[in-house]
Amino acid sequence: MNDTAFTFQTLNPDTIMDALFEQGIRVDSGLTPLNSYENRVYQFQDEDRQRFVVKFYRPQRWSAEQIQEEHQFALDLVNDDVPVAAPIQFNNQSLLTHQGYYFAVFPSLGGRQFEADNIDQMEWVARYLGRIHQTGRKKAFNVRPTIGIQEYLTEPRQVFETSTLIPKALKANFLKATDALIAAVTERWDDQTDILRLHGDCHAGNILWRDGPLFVDLDDARMGPAIQDLWMLLNGDKAEQRMQLETIIEAYEEFSPFNSDEIALIEPLRAMRLVYYLAWLIRRWDDPAFPKNFPWLTGEDYWRSQTTTFIQQVKVLQEPPLQLTPMY
């Protein structure tokens, strides 16, 4: 779907408050923007001093059916007692519309930042990821995409080819590094791996901590291998990552089985995320928020560094995958 030219310039505070008023919600505070580049998300308080979050989806990115699948997944998780931020339903509808925008309202659920280097918190998160995947396996997404080579590598490569943001003098080397990375990932990718409904973007920024973890932002929910929701929790050097992964898998398996063959997909998935993220920045460049927040994307040093990063990732992909400590 072509969503590259859209910006949110027509979404103003009056439009937002009118949309909420149509659902019986009177805003009694300012609209505080929350950190989101893809969509527009605001926190507010109503006249009863209840706090909410309203999320306006970027038009042309997801269809109504795809957003509804995201919402249903969140509601399925809540029904299975998984702590996740799920949309509020109005007359049995969670996906709302106003002046051509799709939007949803969520309860405002505060929390501290998840501590990615806290092994106890990591165990908690892994247990709940096991429960998320229990729910995820009960049925499949029908219209949301599946993680794969086409969306994460082939289409971004086409974006790079036509982009004017990449300096002409550096583009050939950058594309060469991109092609080498795509080839290395393709060699390691396994289309036969079991797939299920995933959170899809389960990094530390999408996990809050209250009395335990709270998972937010299912906007990137997709079908894919279970390891996609685990690998982004890893940090540090290889020894640290191995210890973390062993901890994660042990806790995860209290609720869901884990296929250890998927460990070999960690570096391919990491490479795919690098390529996909960079293409996403280019696709969104017409949105005024992006040049403002990512000014380095126009600099030659940035593209040199990305070329180097891609070359280094090729070398990582040529190494043996992460090995767990043998169990005797």
FIRO-10737 format. One record per residue (C-alpha): x, y, z. Coordinates in steps of 0.05 Angstrom, whole numbers, padded with zeros to 5 digits, always signed. Example, Ala and Ser with C-alpha at 12.3 -4.5 7.8 and 13.67 -1.06 7.14 Angstrom:
2
+00246-00090+00156
+00273-00021+00143
END
This chain:
328
+00000+00000+00000
+00025+00069-00018
+00029+00111+00045
+00092+00150+00030
+00061+00218+00014
+00014+00225+00074
+00026+00275+00130
-00016+00292+00191
-00022+00366+00176
-00098+00364+00176
-00101+00332+00245
-00108+00391+00294
-00131+00395+00367
-00202+00414+00348
-00208+00354+00302
-00183+00308+00357
-00230+00336+00410
-00289+00334+00362
-00273+00260+00348
-00273+00245+00422
-00336+00285+00435
-00373+00243+00384
-00357+00183+00429
-00383+00219+00491
-00315+00239+00517
-00304+00312+00537
-00231+00331+00540
-00218+00371+00604
-00143+00380+00596
-00093+00393+00542
-00073+00340+00492
-00004+00316+00511
+00032+00284+00452
+00066+00218+00466
+00126+00191+00431
+00103+00162+00365
+00127+00177+00295
+00085+00128+00256
+00018+00149+00285
-00005+00208+00327
-00017+00191+00400
-00042+00238+00455
-00055+00231+00529
-00112+00271+00560
-00160+00275+00619
-00235+00277+00615
-00285+00317+00657
-00287+00260+00708
-00211+00264+00716
-00201+00197+00682
-00139+00192+00639
-00140+00164+00569
-00096+00157+00508
-00123+00168+00438
-00086+00140+00378
-00097+00165+00307
-00072+00115+00256
-00031+00138+00197
-00079+00134+00138
-00063+00087+00081
-00016+00044+00124
-00065-00008+00151
-00134-00025+00126
-00193-00024+00174
-00192-00101+00174
-00118-00102+00192
-00128-00054+00250
-00187-00094+00274
-00144-00156+00276
-00093-00118+00319
-00149-00097+00366
-00178-00167+00369
-00110-00196+00387
-00104-00145+00444
-00174-00163+00469
-00157-00238+00463
-00096-00225+00507
-00136-00187+00559
-00186-00245+00561
-00127-00291+00575
-00104-00246+00632
-00043-00219+00596
-00026-00147+00617
-00032-00109+00551
-00059-00041+00533
-00124-00058+00496
-00171-00009+00462
-00236+00013+00494
-00300-00008+00458
-00356+00040+00443
-00421+00005+00424
-00379-00058+00413
-00332-00021+00366
-00258-00007+00382
-00239+00022+00314
-00270+00090+00306
-00271+00140+00249
-00272+00216+00242
-00260+00258+00180
-00226+00201+00145
-00181+00182+00203
-00183+00115+00239
-00172+00122+00314
-00178+00085+00379
-00182+00104+00452
-00143+00067+00506
-00141+00073+00582
-00078+00111+00604
-00037+00058+00640
+00025+00088+00671
+00087+00051+00693
+00161+00055+00701
+00210+00038+00645
+00226-00035+00638
+00298-00047+00659
+00328-00087+00602
+00389-00105+00644
+00348-00130+00703
+00348-00206+00699
+00288-00214+00745
+00246-00167+00703
+00270-00204+00641
+00245-00269+00669
+00176-00238+00682
+00173-00211+00612
+00193-00278+00582
+00139-00315+00621
+00087-00266+00595
+00114-00272+00524
+00102-00347+00532
+00030-00331+00550
+00024-00280+00493
+00046-00335+00445
-00002-00385+00477
-00058-00337+00456
-00023-00322+00390
-00025-00395+00370
-00100-00403+00379
-00114-00372+00311
-00078-00336+00255
-00081-00266+00227
-00117-00267+00161
-00101-00198+00133
-00041-00173+00172
+00027-00190+00140
+00078-00243+00155
+00151-00226+00169
+00192-00244+00108
+00244-00226+00056
+00197-00187+00010
+00172-00135+00060
+00235-00129+00101
+00289-00132+00047
+00265-00132-00025
+00218-00073-00019
+00267-00031+00022
+00321-00045-00030
+00274-00013-00081
+00265+00047-00035
+00341+00056-00030
+00348+00051-00106
+00302+00111-00118
+00318+00153-00057
+00348+00222-00066
+00368+00223+00008
+00427+00177-00005
+00485+00219-00033
+00500+00201-00105
+00574+00191-00091
+00558+00139-00037
+00498+00104-00066
+00534+00051-00107
+00574+00027-00046
+00513+00029-00002
+00471-00012-00051
+00528-00062-00058
+00530-00070+00017
+00454-00076+00018
+00455-00131-00035
+00508-00169+00003
+00466-00165+00066
+00403-00188+00030
+00441-00247+00001
+00469-00266+00070
+00401-00262+00103
+00367-00301+00047
+00417-00357+00055
+00401-00363+00129
+00325-00350+00126
+00278-00408+00138
+00208-00403+00109
+00189-00469+00140
+00191-00444+00212
+00125-00446+00249
+00092-00378+00253
+00041-00347+00300
+00010-00281+00319
+00064-00237+00350
+00071-00171+00386
+00121-00158+00330
+00160-00100+00360
+00174-00123+00430
+00233-00078+00449
+00243-00047+00518
+00207+00017+00498
+00142-00022+00488
+00144-00053+00557
+00124-00014+00620
+00134-00039+00691
+00081-00034+00744
+00075-00094+00791
+00101-00132+00731
+00106-00121+00657
+00054-00084+00616
+00058-00092+00541
+00038-00034+00497
+00034-00016+00423
+00013-00076+00380
+00015-00032+00318
+00068-00077+00286
+00033-00142+00304
+00046-00194+00250
+00052-00268+00237
+00123-00293+00246
+00169-00339+00286
+00167-00337+00361
+00239-00314+00366
+00219-00246+00337
+00188-00227+00404
+00248-00251+00443
+00311-00228+00409
+00300-00153+00419
+00306-00164+00494
+00379-00184+00485
+00435-00133+00498
+00509-00132+00511
+00564-00177+00484
+00555-00249+00461
+00568-00278+00530
+00516-00233+00561
+00466-00247+00506
+00476-00322+00513
+00462-00317+00588
+00401-00273+00576
+00374-00319+00522
+00380-00380+00567
+00343-00342+00621
+00289-00320+00572
+00278-00389+00542
+00274-00423+00610
+00221-00374+00634
+00185-00373+00567
+00179-00449+00567
+00138-00448+00631
+00080-00428+00586
+00100-00443+00513
+00145-00492+00477
+00206-00462+00443
+00239-00488+00381
+00314-00479+00392
+00326-00480+00316
+00297-00410+00315
+00359-00383+00350
+00392-00385+00282
+00342-00332+00259
+00364-00279+00309
+00417-00247+00266
+00376-00251+00202
+00319-00217+00239
+00366-00164+00266
+00392-00150+00196
+00321-00147+00168
+00302-00096+00222
+00363-00053+00204
+00343-00051+00130
+00269-00043+00143
+00279+00014+00193
+00323+00053+00146
+00273+00047+00089
+00218+00068+00137
+00255+00133+00152
+00261+00148+00078
+00188+00131+00064
+00166+00179+00119
+00211+00237+00099
+00152+00279+00072
+00123+00280+00142
+00151+00344+00175
+00164+00305+00239
+00218+00264+00207
+00267+00317+00180
+00258+00352+00247
+00276+00290+00289
+00324+00254+00242
+00366+00311+00211
+00428+00267+00205
+00394+00227+00150
+00416+00280+00100
+00490+00275+00120
+00544+00236+00083
+00574+00211+00148
+00508+00176+00165
+00506+00138+00100
+00579+00118+00106
+00565+00091+00175
+00504+00052+00150
+00545+00021+00094
+00596-00001+00147
+00541-00028+00191
+00512-00070+00135
+00581-00097+00118
+00593-00115+00191
+00525-00149+00195
+00543-00193+00135
+00604-00217+00174
+00561-00232+00235
+00514-00272+00191
+00572-00314+00167
+00590-00333+00238
+00557-00392+00275
+00492-00373+00309
+00489-00361+00384
+00500-00426+00421
+00467-00442+00487
+00503-00478+00544
+00494-00553+00535
+00448-00585+00586
+00471-00651+00618
END
